[in-house]
């Protein structure tokens, strides 16, 4: 029986020529700035609910890339509770997509994601991400597990999460 290969972990967190493109980790939370464009809004300039989901997907992807898992290395399968929409966002707003790791299990991690504007929470979602390779759930590679657990510890030590 052929053994499936272990998912490889990328050692390049972001392209060297564009390090700011993938956001940054602050106090154990990944923060990705996103500007709202016309394509993200309805005719009144208010952001579509689906656009918030795309923004959060980008936040998760860039967080994983930042800690060492390139998008091509591991496919993630996400399941979430329905996002809590609190306030609208508008065309030209600069939003921050904040991704905070929660419980890290064998092949999955829970994430708390918030979309904020000037520190105020617009949307919040709890997401569970499973790591999939070769069509099957796989254990989270040790380097990623260690990085997420360290970020979780730093995030819980931070006094002021987004409000």
C-alpha positions in Angstrom: 0.0 0.0 0.0 1.5 3.3 -1.1 1.9 5.8 1.6 0.6 9.3 0.9 3.2 12.0 1.3 3.0 14.5 4.1 1.8 18.0 3.1 4.9 20.2 2.6 5.2 23.4 4.5 6.3 26.5 2.7 9.1 28.5 4.4 8.2 31.7 2.6 5.5 33.6 4.5 5.0 36.3 1.9 6.8 37.4 -1.3 10.0 39.2 -0.4 9.2 42.1 -2.7 5.7 42.6 -1.1 6.0 41.8 2.6 3.1 44.1 3.5 0.7 42.3 1.2 -0.1 39.5 3.7 -0.9 41.7 6.7 0.9 41.2 10.0 0.6 39.4 13.3 0.0 41.8 16.2 -0.3 40.4 19.7 -1.1 36.9 18.5 -3.8 38.1 16.1 -3.3 38.3 12.3 -4.4 41.6 10.9 -5.1 42.1 7.1 -6.0 45.5 5.8 -8.6 45.5 3.0 -10.0 48.5 1.1 -13.6 48.3 0.0 -14.0 48.7 -3.8 -17.1 49.3 -5.9 -17.2 45.6 -6.8 -17.7 44.8 -3.1 -20.8 46.9 -2.8 -24.4 47.3 -3.9 -25.6 50.3 -5.9 -25.8 52.4 -2.6 -22.2 51.7 -1.7 -22.9 49.3 1.1 -20.7 46.1 1.3 -22.5 42.9 0.2 -22.6 40.2 3.0 -20.8 37.8 0.6 -17.9 40.3 0.3 -17.3 40.0 4.1 -17.0 36.2 3.6 -14.4 36.7 0.9 -12.5 39.2 3.1 -12.5 36.6 6.0 -11.3 33.9 3.6 -8.4 36.1 2.6 -7.7 36.8 6.3 -7.5 33.0 7.0 -5.4 32.3 4.0 -2.9 35.1 4.7 -2.7 34.0 8.4 -1.8 30.5 7.4 0.7 31.7 4.8 2.2 34.0 7.4 2.8 31.1 9.8 4.2 28.9 7.1 1.5 27.1 5.2 1.3 28.3 1.6 -2.2 28.1 0.0 -1.1 25.3 -2.4 0.5 23.3 0.4 -2.6 22.6 2.4 -6.2 22.8 1.3 -8.4 24.1 4.1 -12.0 23.2 4.6 -13.9 25.8 6.6 -17.2 25.5 8.5 -18.6 28.3 10.5 -21.5 29.5 12.4 -23.5 32.2 10.6 -21.5 35.4 10.8 -22.9 38.0 13.1 -23.4 41.2 11.1 -23.4 44.2 13.4 -22.8 47.3 11.2 -22.4 48.0 7.4 -19.2 48.9 5.7 -19.1 51.3 2.8 -17.2 51.9 -0.5 -13.6 53.2 0.2 -13.6 52.1 3.8 -10.3 50.6 5.0 -11.2 47.5 7.0 -9.0 45.2 9.1 -9.7 41.5 9.0 -8.6 40.1 12.4 -8.0 36.4 12.6 -7.3 34.9 16.1 -6.5 31.2 16.6 -8.6 29.3 19.2 -8.6 25.6 20.1 -6.0 23.6 18.0 -7.0 20.0 17.6 -5.5 17.1 15.6 -6.6 18.1 12.1 -8.5 21.3 12.8 -8.3 24.7 14.4 -11.0 27.0 15.5 -10.6 30.7 14.6 -12.3 33.8 15.7 -12.5 36.3 12.8 -13.6 39.9 13.0 -14.0 42.6 10.4 -13.3 45.9 12.0 -13.3 49.6 10.9 -11.4 52.0 13.2 -11.4 49.4 16.0 -15.2 48.8 15.8 -16.4 45.3 15.0 -18.7 45.1 11.9 -18.8 41.4 11.5 -17.7 38.5 13.7 -17.6 34.7 12.8 -16.4 31.6 14.6 -14.8 29.3 12.0 -13.4 25.7 12.3 -10.8 25.0 9.6 -9.8 21.4 8.8 -6.5 20.7 7.0 -7.0 18.4 3.9 -4.5 16.8 1.7 -5.1 14.1 -0.9 -8.8 14.4 -0.2 -8.5 13.4 3.5 -8.2 15.3 6.8 -4.6 15.4 7.9 -3.0 16.3 11.2 -1.9 19.8 11.4 1.9 19.8 10.8 3.9 20.4 14.0 5.4 23.7 13.0 1.9 25.2 12.2 0.5 23.7 15.5 3.3 25.3 17.5 2.8 28.7 15.7 -1.0 28.7 16.2 -0.7 27.7 19.9 1.9 30.5 20.5 -0.3 33.0 18.8 -3.3 31.9 20.8 -1.3 32.4 24.0 -0.2 35.9 22.9 -3.8 36.8 21.9 -5.2 35.8 25.2 -2.6 37.9 27.0 -3.5 41.0 25.0 -5.6 43.4 27.0 -7.5 45.2 24.2 -9.0 42.9 21.5 -11.0 44.7 18.8 -14.4 45.9 20.1 
